[in-house]
Amino acid sequence: MSRSRKKNGLDFKSPKLWIVIVAVVVIIALALALMISLGKNITYSSIELGVELVLPEGWEGRFTVEEADNRIQVYSKAVKDDGELQGLLFSIERLTGELITKEDIAQSPAPGKIIAQGNGYTYIGITPTDVQYPADNPEISEEYLSMSEKVPKILGNIRLIGNNYPKARNEGFKVVGSSHFTMEIPDSWSIELSDEAVMRWVLKENNLRVGDITFIPHFTVKEEEQGGAQKAYLQDEETRRKVRIALENSEASILDVMRGSFQFISGPFTSVDMEIAAQQYLMAGGRSVSGKIEEVVYYQGEIAVLFIKEMEYLQGEEANGSETLSVIPVSSGANVLPLAPPDSTNYKVYYFMNLDEFVEDYDYQSHLYKFIIGSDGEIKIILGAL
């Protein structure tokens, strides 16, 4: 009598089956590890500022948080309780607008870094530059330094939560902002930094340009409106900054809202501020000379005099045979706003330097400049000729 053997549905000799089993085991192990890891962390959420921080388990009971004025500050509890120093580990500052750049933040004396942008805000992570722990207390010092080593990872894993956007005063509009201004634009519009000119932001609707916002030197003469373009000029008497809002074929009410909601922010010093300073020297009795630097003369280690080949030129072209060699003293602390590389056709927001640095690092004899001379007869500012 013959016997039939029923074949087992799981063939453990099959390589494919073993691959599936191993994969399942790995996934389960990773999931368990992730749950364990998450369980060890401490979560701090700020509904007001719209951020969530994940702190190490080892920080339990060892830190304190203070929150006010769009800022979160995290301290070492041991240092703070000791009372000698603050024990600040890091701060997070929330700024209005998503147009703030790394270059903007780099101008600040505090070592800040953009750690998140979204929901209409930019979040800056800041670590202290001074000593925040008592060096004469080894136990507290060691705890503080151990905690500070974890700060970069904490700031690198910040999460945005909620839907708390900057509140606009006008219905159908939203708040946008940079390091230099905040304002309201229509909900359907977008705004982005332009590379056409220094300190210009382009406004778009459905990816089509509808206007721009440009910072200009304070004493610039207003332009006449052309075609369907509407322009509004605003100025801040404290910073001496001036802005032009130009819209193409838009309703006048939109320009009214934008103009009425515009707010200047002092922000870092820019190339436009340098142009404004040049205008002020001229209006205070100074003069300007165009030409090239022929020779630099030093006295006691500092630049004292420039030999300048003055040139008369029209529309950016040198006039034939009109050159004069002048010797002009240089003011201590004179600055240079050169045309920025690589094409040297325009200024950049933060591309300026003192004269000593310029002469040392720049091919200064190859370009044409506008020398701003104060009423005392000394060179104050050198502008790259546009």
Secondary structure by P-SEA (a helix, b strand, c coil): cbbbbbbbccccccaaaaaaaaaaaaaaaaaaaaaaaaaabbbbbbccccbbbbbcccccccccccccccbbbbbcaaaaaacccccccbbbbbbccccccaaaaaacccccccccccccbbbbbbbbcccccccccaaaaaaaaaaaaaaaaaaaccccccccccccccccbbbbbcccccccccccbbbbbbccccbbbbbbccccccccccccccccccccccccbbbbbbbbccccbbbbbbbccccaaaaaaaaaabbbbbccccaaaaaaaaaaaaaaccbbbbbbbccccccccccccccccccccccccccccbbbbbbbbbccccccccccccccccccccccccaaaaaaccccccbbbbbbbcccccccbbbccc
